[in-house]
Amino acid sequence: MGWLLDPDEKTVFVYQQKQEIEVFDDPDAILPVPAFANGLQLTVKDLFAWLLD
């Protein structure tokens, strides 16, 4: 799994093996995480607030 972040558009593109690319641009959308981080719930808004501080 990989995330590509577009900070200008505050959009997250999620790449998963053998799946279509998912686009998350709703600030309240919960991002998918790898299996080892199943307990983590991170929204698009939280991610960019943390990164752009």
C-alpha positions as semicolon CSV with decimal commas, in nm:
position;residue;x (nm);y (nm);z (nm)
1;M;0,000;0,000;0,000
2;G;0,119;0,348;-0,079
3;W;-0,016;0,698;-0,039
4;L;0,056;0,983;-0,277
5;L;-0,024;1,319;-0,120
6;D;-0,122;1,634;-0,308
7;P;-0,090;1,911;-0,047
8;D;-0,219;2,182;-0,282
9;E;-0,547;1,999;-0,338
10;K;-0,544;1,822;0,002
11;T;-0,600;1,494;-0,177
12;V;-0,465;1,147;-0,099
13;F;-0,425;0,886;-0,372
14;V;-0,411;0,533;-0,228
15;Y;-0,236;0,260;-0,425
16;Q;-0,297;-0,102;-0,330
17;Q;-0,174;-0,413;-0,505
18;K;-0,409;-0,536;-0,779
19;Q;-0,670;-0,266;-0,709
20;E;-0,778;0,055;-0,873
21;I;-0,630;0,376;-0,736
22;E;-0,859;0,530;-0,472
23;V;-0,887;0,909;-0,438
24;F;-0,968;1,066;-0,102
25;D;-1,047;1,437;-0,103
26;D;-1,331;1,457;0,148
27;P;-1,174;1,603;0,466
28;D;-1,371;1,361;0,686
29;A;-1,287;1,048;0,485
30;I;-1,101;0,785;0,685
31;L;-0,793;0,668;0,502
32;P;-0,722;0,298;0,453
33;V;-0,411;0,176;0,634
34;P;-0,195;-0,136;0,608
35;A;-0,286;-0,438;0,820
36;F;-0,018;-0,364;1,082
37;A;-0,188;-0,029;1,158
38;N;-0,549;-0,152;1,175
39;G;-0,616;0,037;1,499
40;L;-0,529;0,371;1,338
41;Q;-0,811;0,592;1,212
42;L;-0,677;0,890;1,024
43;T;-0,886;1,131;0,822
44;V;-0,769;1,338;0,527
45;K;-0,818;1,652;0,737
46;D;-0,610;1,513;1,027
47;L;-0,330;1,403;0,796
48;F;-0,289;1,741;0,628
49;A;-0,330;1,934;0,953
50;W;-0,045;1,729;1,098
51;L;0,179;1,759;0,791
52;L;0,119;2,125;0,712
53;D;0,165;2,265;1,064
